[in-house]
Amino acid sequence: MNAHTMLADARNQTDKLFELVHPDWLYQRPIPERHRIVFYVGHLEAFDWNLLRPHMRNEEAFQAGFDRLFAFGIDPVDGGLPADTPSDWPSLAEIGGYNHRIRQTLDDAGHDCFLLHMALEHRLMHAETLAYMLHQLPLEAKCAQPQAPVPPSEPVRRQTIEIAAGRATLGLARDGAFGWDNEFEAHPVDVPAFAIDRYKVTNGDYLEFVEAGGYHDRNLWTEAQWQWKAERNIVHPAFWQRDGGGWRCRTMFDEIPLPLDWPVYVSHAEASAYAKRGGLRLPTEAEWHRAAYGTPDGSERQFPWGDEPPAPRHGSFGFARWDPAPVNAFPRGRSAFGIDGLLANGWEWTSTPFAPFDGFEAHPSYRGYSADFFDGKHYVLKGGSTRTAACMLRRSFRNWFQPHYQYVYAGFRCARGV
């Protein structure tokens, strides 16, 4: 499939997402730290236009105000929240006309394949992060959609697997393959021996932490984490809701009894507190790589299960499901070390701050993509979620978020030295 066809498919994915929301709700802000949904209706086309237009011959801006209005999202590391109102935004009809003209103009022109791939993956990233936003809308604001079933699985039994010291190759070689600037360059890292959970931490595991008072034990949280939690009265994961003496889970289109064998979705701060209570920690990016792609004989794989491209039997990804599956539902995705669920079904927090690899070069067409976030306030996530496109399950892909952001489809597993 060529880049033009893949971009058309990605447009279809994001169009369908906006169609899930009743129109009046498109002007709401389901996550306080982010733009209103209507921003993203215009942002996806504006990004493509602002990226590709400078490389087109004699193509003039036709609505420069919209080009600027929809250019950039928000990453409020300073703690500030946006204060705009719905009336500050254009009508859906105006945005629709802008989007239509951009698509028509871009589709009639030829483009550099690398930039087209950049536009494609940018849109696919938003197809995922938009799901985070829509998840936080009231159920009545959305039109429910079906999802693929998951294979039956046995009850989850917690296990830890020891991995001998060895080498992990991080990053991507500059051999013409597409990658974002933070993925370069490929380099080996010597990883000391460590132990890591076989499965992601489940809702059932995390429930024990909640009921044991983990959110009220100040010793488990850094001062910054404790203040963040106290200011927002955070006493449980964002996807959980109290139901009398029990708990329910808020899925994309329903509220159900808490599925104990699903991965828990939490912030980096919440994951770190859980690990600390058990005398453990989050794995480093290099440890996660070795657990996922390494082998006992020292070779490395393209994917945890081998070199075969991702398929539905390997995990829950690629827009087939809205909600997680049990952490042990896809044994055919197991790594050479016997670790399950490393790709998809929830990103995984690492303890590694997001930073450049040696040889980093910002891409000239999108200089701020990574460099704006090399600030020590973001952490690397690896793996992927149910809403991650298959093309971004490559070994070198790196995701990152702030440690207090609760809305990501992100879980974790614990590690320790041996």
Buried (B, 14 or more C-beta within 10 A) or exposed (E): EEBBEBBBBBBEBBEEBBEBBEEEBBBBBBBEBBBBBBBBBBBBBBBBBBBBBEEBEEBEEEBEEBBEBBEBEEBEBEEEEBEEEEEEBBEBEEBBBBBEBBBEBBEEEEBEEEBBBBBBBBBBBBBBBBBBBBBBBEEEBBEEEEBEEBBEBEEBEEEBBEBBEBBBBBBBBEEEEBBBBBBBBBEEBEBBEBBBBBBBBBBBBBBEBBEEEBBEBEEBBBEEBBEBBEEEEBBBBBBBBEEEEEBBBBBBBEEEEBBBBBBBBBBBBBBBBBBBBEEBBBBBBBBBBBBBBBBEEEEBBBBBBEEEEBEBEBBBBBBBBBBBBBBBBBBBBBBBBEBBBBBBBBBBBBBBBBBBBEEBEBBEBBEEBBBEBBEEBBBBBBBBBBBBBBBBBBBBBBBBBBBBBBBBBBBBBBBBEE
